Amino acid sequence: MTINRPESIDRRRVIQALGAGGVVALAGCTGDEDADEDDEVDDEEVDDEEDDEEPEEEEELASLEEAPTGESLSEEDIQALIDAFDDEPMNEDQQEIEGDERNYTPRHVWKWVSDENLIGLHFNEPNPEEATELDYVTIGQKGLFTEESQPDEEFTHFHSHTADGWEAGHGGETGDEGYWLTHIAVREIEYPFHDEPIEPRVDYGFMPTPPEEGTEGHDVDWEAPDGGEGDLDDEDRDELIEIFDDEWTNEDQQEADGRTPAHVWKWVSEDTMIFLHWDEPNVEEAENLIYFGMGGRGQFTADDIPAGQEDDFTHFHKHEADSWEAGHGGQDSEQWGYWLVHHATRDHEMPWGDVEVGIDREFMPTPVEE
């Protein structure tokens, strides 16, 4: 189905503006209160009318079957992602890993998505080409190592774009140029900066590099070492769409050229997926990436919100519904789907207001009843 751009914009806003699943109408009849009392009605006819007054085909809220599970990235998937994330925002001295394809900053591959923002993948091996699992998705914002420049609390780690080595890039001197980074864990992992293994979550404990309190200054006009800042071009977009080729909803929700509107998905473990959210329902017509996020499999209960981070995982989406809009939220705690965290990758406007780079804590909330 071809979607014209003006119609796509309206449809996108409707999709984005909708909150929890819509009201369910019950099919049925009502009796005629003005019926003539003198009409003769026998008991059998009364029984028939009573049967008619009951909902004959009550619309189901949704299937209560479990949502589908996924799997870790394959070797082919990892290689394809490495090839797609081919930017290098750090200087050469920080590219410490020599791979067969190119050199890498340890564990990370990067992709510019705007003049000020980049996304990254953090693997379980220093050499991404040898990785077997994805540990984190990363979102970066250009800035300075100052308190004023730190976007929000999820940006726990500052990394200087120029340093003598990767470790030397952690933090820096007040005013240094670099990137404030958010890390979202996509599977259960164990790292030295955590006392215990952590489950999928926004990692507010990821290698904190707090700036000096009260420090001022914010500048994004400097040029990265690779000079790669800028929006994704059509070729980059199409390459990512091809890699993010998984679907977890029923077919009725795959409305935009056989895909769920505005989203593409990729399994990274049995119970988690990552996604790209574009600025058009038909992703092949998209101009910009507006969110990079993660989904955790579960039911429509507070206990299933990843790490209890209800302020971050604002939106629940059912895996079975009559349409994409109908999948927003749930009506029963036993319904299955995914809890989603949407991290904005650029400043943009949504029906609920202006969105800045960072976790969108106003993204289509689907609160669970107490």
Salt bridges, closest charged atoms under 4 A:
GLU66 OE1 - ARG297 NH2 2.87
ASP77 OD1 - LYS266 NZ 3.20
ASP86 OD1 - LYS111 NZ 2.70
ASP135 OD1 - ARG187 NH2 2.80
ASP152 OD2 - ARG361 NH1 3.32
GLU154 OE1 - ARG361 NH2 2.97
GLU177 OE1 - HIS161 NE2 2.90
ASP203 OD2 - HIS194 NE2 2.85
GLU229 OE2 - LYS142 NZ 2.92
ASP231 OD1 - ARG346 NH1 3.31
ASP234 OD1 - ARG237 NH1 3.41
ASP236 OD1 - LYS111 NZ 3.19
ASP238 OD1 - ARG237 NE 3.01
ASP245 OD1 - LYS266 NZ 2.74
GLU255 OE1 - ARG11 NH2 2.19
ASP271 OD1 - ARG297 NH1 3.26
GLU280 OE2 - ARG5 NH1 3.25
GLU284 OE2 - ARG259 NH1 3.34
GLU287 OE2 - ARG5 NH1 3.83
ASP312 OD1 - ARG361 NE 3.14
GLU325 OE2 - ARG11 NH1 3.72
